[in-house]
Amino acid sequence: MEEPINITPNSVDPNMENYYGIGLCVNQSNATYMVCWKDTRNGGYDIYGHIFNFIGESLSGSFKINEYELGQISDSRGHFTIKEYGNGYIIPLVMDRENDELDGIYLNEITFENDSVNILPHFKQHLDLIYPASGEITMDIGSNGYGYVIWHQYIPNETTQLKGIIIDPNLNMIGNNWEISSIDTGYIFYPSISTNDDYLVCSWDEYVSQTESIANIAVYSLDSLFVNVGIENNLLPKSFLVNAYPNPFNSNIAIDLDIGKVGIVKVMIYNILGEQVTQITNTNLNPGKYQLNWNGKNENGIPLPSGIYFIYSNL
């Protein structure tokens, strides 16, 4: 085994309330990692991030994530949820307004390219008025590119709920909200979520009295969950399929791809000697259906002779 790389800890100088921690996420696409924290130095609830590489260098400096007017921000107590997304990251936040307006959830996309940070709030999901001390939120992204966000919603003197929404691979909110749990009295704490291609698993703690705390686990079939919230899941491919036509072809061939998970997709053309003659694509794609075209030329734009050619993909 190689010796570990020892990097002097990097300071981001956060000033946080004692029960709010730091979120951390590694991005494979651009070999960076990001930390996120709540900063209260200005008397508010600002959210900051910082991006580093793996040789200990600061790439971005500390940057403010909530570049829009907000009231109080209620995040997960213990950590922020940060997930890798393409060449960047996504962070869900719960916003508590101070003027009795509707509160909501923001899904923030943080992209980092050429030493430049771009912050884009994708949507706001309106909620009923929630108590400022609530708002614990977490999310996970499946290999199919769909994201699942769950949060704790507490309405004083009414109910405590654990609710969820689904986002598509383009970070649009789809389907209806679904209620995971609801109790008339007490609190719901520490929601957690994990998913794969077929199932979604949630866990949470219900504190219903001074002496009773109940741990809960719920398992959802994604097929049935999508139907229940009004999403046509049958349009989402669960594997990688390639279809080329017309075959044989004369001057142009269409290549249809059905992609079942997020990833770098490479499509190459080989001759019968096993030599690569051209590359059709080499890019990061979300799940879905795509069509590529090949004009029968090599990578230098020279037409190839008639013969047998093979389409190869890495997925």
N, C-alpha and C positions, 0 to 999 in steps of 0.2 A: 504493500500500500504506500502511496505517496504521502509525504508529510503534508499536514494541513497548511493552508495559507493563513498566516496570522496578520490580521489587519487591526491597526489601532482603532478602537471604537470611535465612530464619527458622532459628534455632538450636533443635535438639531435645536438645542436650547429651548425646549418647550416649557411653558409654565401652565401646568394643568391642575384641575381639581384632583384631589387625591384618589378618587375612584375612577378616573378616566385614564385609560392606557393608550398605548401606541399600536397602530395597525402596521402590518408588514406584508409585502408581497414580492415575489420574484417573477420577472418576466423573461421567459425563454427566448422570445422572438428577438429581443434587442440586448440581452445579457445585462439587464439592469435590475435594481431592486428599489422599492419605494417604501418610505415610512410616512405615516399620517398621524396627526395629533390635534387636539383641541387646545387653542391658545387663548388664555384669559387675561393677558397682560394689559390689554386696552379696556378692560372692564366688560368685554363682550364675549361672544362665543364663536371666535373665528377658527376655521379649519385650515390647517397648513399641511403641506406635503414637501418631501425632499427626495430626489432621485440620485442614486449612487451607482457606480460600476463596481466590478468585483476585484479591482486592484486598489480600492479604498479612495477613489477620487469622487468628489462631489461634482455632479453633472449639471444640476439645475439651480443650486441654492435653494433656500426655503421660499416657497411660493404659497400664496393664499388661494385656497380652492373655492370658497364661497365668494365669487366675484359678483354677487348680486345681493340685493337688500333682503335680509333675513331677520327673523326674530330669534328666539332661543333655539339652539340646536340640541336635540337629544339623540345621542349616539349610543352604540352598544357600550354598556358599562364593563370595562375590562379591555376592550380593543375595538378599533374600527374594522369594518369588513372591507378589504381591498381584494379585487380579483384581476388576474391578467386578462387583457382583451386586445388581441392583435399586437400592435406596436406600443400599446399603452396599458392603461388600467381603468377600472370602473369602481366607483365608491357610492353606495347608497347612503343617504342621510335622511333623517326625519326632522322636519322643521316645525317648531312650535311658535306660532305667531303670538305677539304680545297684545294685539288689539282686537282679539276675538274674531279674527277672520278665519276662514277654513285653513286648517293645517294640511300638510301634505308630505309626500315622499319625493325627493329628487334623486335621479340616477345621474351621477356625474361621470363623464368620460374624460380621462386625462391622457393625452397623447404626447409622445416625446420623440421628436425627430430633429436631427441637425442641431442639437443643443437648444431646442426651442420647446417650451411647454405650452400646450393649448388646452384650455378647460372649456368643456361644453356640457351644460346641464341638459339632459335629453328630454325629460318630461317631469311633470309634477302630477302625482296622483293625489287628488283631494281626499281628505279624511274628515270625519267629524272632529269636533273640538277635543283635543287630547290634553291630558294633564301634563304640565311641563316636566314632571319627573319621570314620565314614561318615554317610550320611543325606542326601546331596545330593538335593534334591527340587524338582520344578517342575510346573506344570500349565498347561492352557489350557482355555477354554470355547468351544465352537462356537456358531454362530448358532442351532442347534437347541436350545440350552440345556443340552446334556450336557457334563459336564466330564471331563477326562482327566488323571490324576495319575500321574507316573512318578518313581521314586526309585532310588537306588543302595543296595544292600544287600550288606554285606561281612561274611562269617562267617569269623573267623580260622582259618587252616589248612584251610579247606574251599573255598568258592566265592565268587566275586563276581558279583552278579546285578544286572541292570537290570529292574525290575518295574513293573507298572502296574495301576491300578484305574480303573473308570468310575463316575461319579456322575450321578444323574438331575437334572432341573431343580429338584427340591425338596431337593437336597443329600443324598439317600440313596445309599449305596453299593449298586450293583447288579452282577449278573454275578459271574464268578470272576476272581481275579487272573490276569494273563497275564504270561508271562516274555518279555521283549524280547531279552535277551542273558544269557549265562552263560559265565564262563571259570573254569578251575580254579585258575590262578595269575595274579596281577596285579591290576589295579585298573580300575574304570570311573569316569570323571570327567565332569563338566560335561554332564549330560543336558539336552536342550532339546526342546521340543515345540510344534507348531502344528497347527491343524485348521481345516477349512472344512466345508461341508455334506456332502461326500462322502469326504474323505480325512483321514488323520492321519499326520503326518510326525514322526519322532523322530530325533535325532542324539545321539551320545555318542562319547567317546574311550576306547579300551582301551589301557591301559599294561601291556604284557605282559612287558617286560624292560627292562634298562637302556638299550637302544638302539632299541627298537621301540615306537612309539605309533601306533595305528591309528584313523583317523576313520571313523565308521560312520553310515549313514543308512538308516532303514527307513521304508517307505511302506505304510500299511494302508488298504484300502478299509473304510469304516465299516460297510457292509452285512455284509461277511465277518467283520470283527472282532466285531460284535455277536453274530453267530451263533456264533462260536468261544467266546465267554465266556458264552453262554447267555442272550442278551437278544433279545426279539422286536422287532426294529427295524421290522418292517412296520407296527407300530401308530403310528409316528411320522410325522405329515404332513410333506412336504417343500415344501409351498406353502401359500398362504392360500386357503381355499375357504369360500364362503358358500352356505347352503341355507335357504330360508324355506318354511314350510308351516303350515297349509293356504293355498293360493293359488288363487283369492281367499279372503279370510278375512272373518269377521264382527266378532268382538269381540277376538280375541287371535291373534297369530301367533308361532310359535316360529322363532328364528333360530339355526341351527347354524353354529359356526365351527370350522374346522380350521386351527390356527396352526402354522407350521413353524419359527418363530424367536422369540426373546425380543424384546419391544418394547412400546411404548405403542400400544394398540389403541383406535381410535376408530370407533364405529359410529353413524351418523346417519341420520335419515329426512328425505327431501325430497319436496315436492309436484311436480306437473308444471310449475310455474312456476320450478322450480329454487330454491325457498325452503326453508331448513332449518326443519322444524317441531318436531323434538325430537332429543335425543342419547340413545342407548341406553347407551353406555359410553364411558369415556375413562380407561383404566387400564393399568398395566403387567402383561402376561400372559406366562407361560411357554408353551413349545410344548405343544400338546395339543388336545383337543376340548372345546368349551364350547357351552352353549345359553343364549341370551338370549330374552327375551319382550317383545313390545310390545302394549299394550292399545288401540292406535288413538287415543290422546290426544296432545295437544301438550305442550310443556314446562310449561304451566300447568295441566295436568290436565283440559283441556277436550276432549271428544270431537270428532274431526275428521269432516267430511262424507265420504260415500262418494266414491271416486275412485281414481285411480292414484297410487301412492306408490313411491318408489325407496329402496332400502337402499344406503348408501354407507359404505365403510370406507377407512381410509388405507393399509392393507397390501395 
